[in-house]
Amino acid sequence: MIRGIADELVLIDAVQERAVGEVMDLNHGLSFVRPMKIVSGSYSDLAGCGVVVIAAGASQKPGETRLALLARNAAIFREIVTQVVRHNPGGIILVATNPVDILTHISLKETGYDPARIIGSGTILDTSRFRFLLGQYYGVDARSVHAYIVGEHGDSEIPLWSLATIGGVRLQEFAPLAHKAYDRAAMENLFHAVRDAAYEIIKRKGATYYAIGLGLVSIIEAILGGHRSVLSVSTLMSGQYDIDDVCLSLPCVVGARGIEEVLTLNISPEEARGLQQSADTLKSTYASLIQQKEP
Ligand SMILES: NC(=O)c1ccc[n+]([C@@H]2O[C@H](COP(=O)([O-])OP(=O)(O)OC[C@H]3O[C@@H](n4cnc5c(N)ncnc54)[C@H](O)[C@@H]3O)[C@@H](O)[C@H]2O)c1
């Protein structure tokens, strides 16, 4: 809405009154931005939508295991994607609900879509957190930092130090320009702050909203504008770094057709091993989900 990238926005929620309330709140800001139509609706209103963002999800019940919650969210997802595909078969689906890599994979299996058309928000947010913290540490604009977090959006994600640059300059060479020595331990701590950021925010305010919202907008903008932006998002692996049949994040070219290319960059052997371990973690979660009898 603020960026003026869409002509129309439809909000759908199982609790319809919530969608109505959100729409009222958004519409009351329309006098400050470019005109557009914002409505609450049902799945049939999705016909012709360019991008459908799925951020619906159940939250953990007291005593519920993560796997049981995942099984519940997987069931919700199967129901939602079926409806989305029925009413909007030509669109692109952007998944944000957690665990995002697993739910992206389930959406792919359920719809049988070309993997290019189902995108998980993946590590778009983690990469942005990484760039912000590196920018803060070296005293530069976060937009001048190029660095990626890849793998799972979660505990097994990994930073690609070998490709991290500021203004095209490797961190080791940039450090003296910022009057610092390159400090590996400080960099490790910085990555831990990225990886654990969601826990820190949820502890304080219950959920994360703003940065993920901006991350989703950057993906949608790349699709609707056909920008071919390089973004770290979750997609189905097909042999990259010897990884197959699992969804995780790598830098991808995102444009009008969704994921137009998955970039296999020249990373270090240690990073490739980290990525493979992250893939194994996701594979075993996916396998236990499939084995578990869903409620
Ligand atoms: N990928 C990321 O980086 C990222 C970042 C932030 C949040 N998230 C995830 O996004 C999800 C939503 O977070 P939130 O804070 O907005 O939660 P929330 O509880 O505020 O909103 C979830 C909404 O989903 C709706 N819902 C539940 N079942 C539904 C169904 N079957 N059909 C339609 N709507 C349904 C609920 O009514 C609720 O309004 C969570 O899974 C959260 O972990 C992901």
The ligand as an SDF file (V2000), in Angstrom:
LIG
                    3D

 44 48  0  0  0  0  0  0  0  0999 V2000
    8.7800  -16.1480    7.2870 N   0  0  0  0  0  0  0  0  0  0  0  0
    9.0910  -15.2100    8.1670 C   0  0  0  0  0  0  0  0  0  0  0  0
   10.1850  -14.6520    8.1220 O   0  0  0  0  0  0  0  0  0  0  0  0
    8.0560  -14.8310    9.1880 C   0  0  0  0  0  0  0  0  0  0  0  0
    8.1660  -13.6630    9.9440 C   0  0  0  0  0  0  0  0  0  0  0  0
    7.1560  -13.3500   10.8290 C   0  0  0  0  0  0  0  0  0  0  0  0
    6.0800  -14.2330   11.0140 C   0  0  0  0  0  0  0  0  0  0  0  0
    6.0440  -15.3740   10.2850 N   0  0  0  0  0  0  0  0  0  0  0  0
    4.9700  -16.3570   10.4220 C   0  0  0  0  0  0  0  0  0  0  0  0
    3.7590  -15.8590    9.9050 O   0  0  0  0  0  0  0  0  0  0  0  0
    2.6760  -16.5550   10.5070 C   0  0  0  0  0  0  0  0  0  0  0  0
    1.6340  -15.5740   10.9680 C   0  0  0  0  0  0  0  0  0  0  0  0
    2.1440  -14.7570   12.0080 O   0  0  0  0  0  0  0  0  0  0  0  0
    1.2420  -13.6280   12.6720 P   0  0  0  0  0  0  0  0  0  0  0  0
    2.0760  -12.9540   13.7180 O   0  0  0  0  0  0  0  0  0  0  0  0
    0.5890  -12.7940   11.6110 O   0  0  0  0  0  0  0  0  0  0  0  0
    0.1410  -14.5470   13.3840 O   0  0  0  0  0  0  0  0  0  0  0  0
   -1.3620  -14.1760   13.7640 P   0  0  0  0  0  0  0  0  0  0  0  0
   -1.8090  -15.2470   14.7150 O   0  0  0  0  0  0  0  0  0  0  0  0
   -1.4630  -12.7260   14.1480 O   0  0  0  0  0  0  0  0  0  0  0  0
   -2.1580  -14.3340   12.3970 O   0  0  0  0  0  0  0  0  0  0  0  0
   -2.4550  -15.5680   11.8250 C   0  0  0  0  0  0  0  0  0  0  0  0
   -3.8050  -15.4340   11.1710 C   0  0  0  0  0  0  0  0  0  0  0  0
   -4.0690  -16.6450   10.4480 O   0  0  0  0  0  0  0  0  0  0  0  0
   -5.4640  -16.8400   10.4870 C   0  0  0  0  0  0  0  0  0  0  0  0
   -5.7940  -18.2270   10.1380 N   0  0  0  0  0  0  0  0  0  0  0  0
   -5.5980  -19.3590   10.8560 C   0  0  0  0  0  0  0  0  0  0  0  0
   -6.0640  -20.4220   10.1730 N   0  0  0  0  0  0  0  0  0  0  0  0
   -6.5430  -19.9680    8.9920 C   0  0  0  0  0  0  0  0  0  0  0  0
   -7.1520  -20.5740    7.8740 C   0  0  0  0  0  0  0  0  0  0  0  0
   -7.3630  -21.9010    7.8280 N   0  0  0  0  0  0  0  0  0  0  0  0
   -7.5200  -19.7930    6.8470 N   0  0  0  0  0  0  0  0  0  0  0  0
   -7.3390  -18.4640    6.8760 C   0  0  0  0  0  0  0  0  0  0  0  0
   -6.7700  -17.8190    7.9210 N   0  0  0  0  0  0  0  0  0  0  0  0
   -6.3920  -18.5700    8.9640 C   0  0  0  0  0  0  0  0  0  0  0  0
   -5.8300  -16.4870   11.9340 C   0  0  0  0  0  0  0  0  0  0  0  0
   -7.2210  -16.2170   12.0720 O   0  0  0  0  0  0  0  0  0  0  0  0
   -4.9690  -15.2440   12.1640 C   0  0  0  0  0  0  0  0  0  0  0  0
   -5.6500  -14.0300   11.8790 O   0  0  0  0  0  0  0  0  0  0  0  0
    3.3000  -17.4030   11.6440 C   0  0  0  0  0  0  0  0  0  0  0  0
    3.4650  -18.7190   11.1940 O   0  0  0  0  0  0  0  0  0  0  0  0
    4.6480  -16.7380   11.8560 C   0  0  0  0  0  0  0  0  0  0  0  0
    5.5990  -17.6390   12.3740 O   0  0  0  0  0  0  0  0  0  0  0  0
    6.9830  -15.6780    9.3730 C   0  0  0  0  0  0  0  0  0  0  0  0
  1  2  1  0
  2  3  2  0
  2  4  1  0
  4  5  1  0
  4 44  2  0
  5  6  2  0
  6  7  1  0
  7  8  2  0
  8  9  1  0
  8 44  1  0
  9 10  1  0
  9 42  1  0
 10 11  1  0
 11 12  1  0
 11 40  1  0
 12 13  1  0
 13 14  1  0
 14 15  2  0
 14 16  1  0
 14 17  1  0
 17 18  1  0
 18 19  2  0
 18 20  1  0
 18 21  1  0
 21 22  1  0
 22 23  1  0
 23 24  1  0
 23 38  1  0
 24 25  1  0
 25 26  1  0
 25 36  1  0
 26 27  1  0
 26 35  1  0
 27 28  2  0
 28 29  1  0
 29 30  1  0
 29 35  2  0
 30 31  1  0
 30 32  2  0
 32 33  1  0
 33 34  2  0
 34 35  1  0
 36 37  1  0
 36 38  1  0
 38 39  1  0
 40 41  1  0
 40 42  1  0
 42 43  1  0
M  CHG  2   8   1  16  -1
M  END
$$$$
